[in-house]
Amino acid sequence: MAFQQGLSGLNAASKALDVISNNIANGSNVGFKGGAIQFTDVYAAALNGAAAGVQVGIGTAVGAVTQQFSQGNITPTGNPLDVAINGQGFFRVSGQGSIAYTRNGQFDVDKDGYLVNSSGYRLTGYAADNQGNILPSSPTDLQINTSDLQPQPSAAIAIGLNLDSRATAPGVAFNATDPTTYNASTSVTVFDSLGNDHILSMYFQKTGGGTWDLYTQLDGGAATLATGSPSMTFDGAGVLTAGASHNLSLTIPASFGANSPQAVTLDFAGSSQYGSAFGVNRQAQDGYASGRLSGITIAEDGTMQGRYSNGQSRNLGQVVLANFASPGGLLSLGSNLWGESPSSGQPLIGAPGSGSLGQLSAGSVEESNVDMTAELVNMITQQRAYQANAQSIRTQDQILQTLVNLR
């Protein structure tokens, strides 16, 4: 009697419905990867073998329940700490004394500044030093440094400008309070060692056909003639040939409490003297005031960059991804976490976008890869399979009843 075959079919269909129901239950679970069931047929083994062509199977059995690591849809959320992986790889997280892997990129900052998921596992990656340089060594728990960004005193100022060749030399001694004693002026903000801002004024006085004197003045104090006279020299084509760089020694008022004097280099490379109005076309300096962390962004390559209230930005670390030779061999740990196993192989760790690793999409999450329509169709199919196996058992029962009723 074929009760064994029908019973194995019921068990198989029941297990398949379990897998389908689990997929449907997690259809809205971020980063969830659906499972698929695989069956094998079963034959009785005999010591003397069996004649070819007369073997009859004794049912079916579950061969494996495998994870389907196909890409899920990426949906924007607007939360900068939500991160989706577009391509292969897993986030590497640490917690409870072990390392786990996940595709769920919903992270938050805990009270200690660590990036954690809902289960308290910490996101790992490469740390950054105090200057924002990424240190690609062993991955460590990523921690956001929320302390203020220290001020940086101005040391180099680059200015590109045009001095009007049509201007007439004043021919009198320079006086910062008398505009008739100079031809043009401009100013730039500089910062001292404590982040205090100061106004550095620059005055240009024409002394000849292609020669100019440069005077500098800090916060309305005494004006000083820059290196030599003339300070800047241009050739007949309007190209700056001398005086492109000037070393200043700025005296910071004692009331500010900053280091003084402060060395600053003025760089006028690229400046010109043409027959057009005076104008500044480029101005940059390397100093800034102190700043507080105002936001975090994560780039495609996993670089976490902090934005500060003083307009500066600095690298805080870099998220790493891990991939496996056989992702299907990973051990499911629950909570959208997987663990390394002998079947998966060892993790291959690297920056997003390198090798076979996918890129990151910040402000987004990867939805479950479960296809609800396909799962509902599979459910109907397995329901019919369960009914068919039940009917097989009923038929066997009727045959057995007929035999019992023979007289």
C-alpha positions, 0 to 999 in steps of 0.5 A: 500500500502506498500510504508512505508516498502519500504521507511524504507528499503531505509533509512536503506540501506542508513544509512548502506552505511553511516556507511560502507563509514565511516569505509572505509574512516578511514581504514588508521586512527591509532587506529580507531575502525569500526562501525557496524549497527544494525536493528530492525523490526517495527510493528504497535501497536493497542489498541485492539491488533492484531490476532496472525498470521496476523500481517504484519510489516511496515518496518525496523528501525536503532536500533543502530550503535555500535563500534567494539573494536576488536584488530587492527594490531600492526605495528612498526614505529621506533618512541619511542613515538608511543605506541600501546596497545596490549589487552584491555584498552584506553589511558587516555588523558586530554584537553579542561577541560575534560578527554577523552580516545583513542586507538591512541598512536601517541604522541609527546613532546610539548614545555612545555615537555608534551606528547600530541597527534595531537589534543593537548590532554595530555597523563596522568599517574603516576608521578615520584619523583626526584629519579625516584620512581613512585608515583601511586596516582591520574593520572596527565599529564605526563611531561618530565623533560629535565633538566640535571641529577645532578651528584652523588658523589661516596660513595661505590665501590665494587671490586672482584679480585684474589691475586696470592698466589704464589707471594713473599712478597717484604720485602721493604717499599712501594713506588707507583713509584717503581713497585718492592715494591708491587705485584699488582695494579688496579684503578677505576674512582670515581666522586666528588660532582660536577661530576668531575672524579678522578682516585683512584689507589689501590696497593697490597703488600704481607706481609705474606702467606695470608696477604696483605697491601692495599695502595690507591692513588687519582690522583697520590697524596700521597699513604695511607695505608688502615685500619690497617696492614695487610689490608686483610687476607685470610685463607688456602682455599683462602677465604677473612676472614678480611679486606673486607671493608675499609673506605676511606677519599679522599681529593679532590684538591681545584682546583676542587671546590668540597666537600672535604674530600669525604667518600668512602667505598671499598668493597672487598667481594668475593675476593680470594687468589688462585694460579693464576695470579692477576685479577679483575673480578668485579668492580662497583661504584655508582657515576656518572657525570652530564648528559643530556637527550638523549632519552626516552623509554617506557616499556610494563608496561608503565614505561617511562625511560629517558636515559642520556648522562652519561650512567645513566637512570631514570624513568620519569613516568608511562603511565596508561590505562583505561578500561570500563565495557561496552566499546560499551557505550562510547560516540564518540567525534571525533579525535579518542577520546571517552568520558565516559557515563552512558552506559559505566560505570566508568573507571577502571584505572591501570598500563598496564599489570595489571588486564584486561589491555593490555600491551604497545608496544613502537615504534609501532602503532595500525592500524585501525581494519577495514577489507577493503575486508569485508567492500566492500562486505558489500557495495555490499550487502547494494547496492543490498538491496537499489535496492531491496527496490527501486524495491518494491516501483516501484512495489507498484507504478505500482499496484497503477497506475493500480488501478487508470486506472480502468474504 
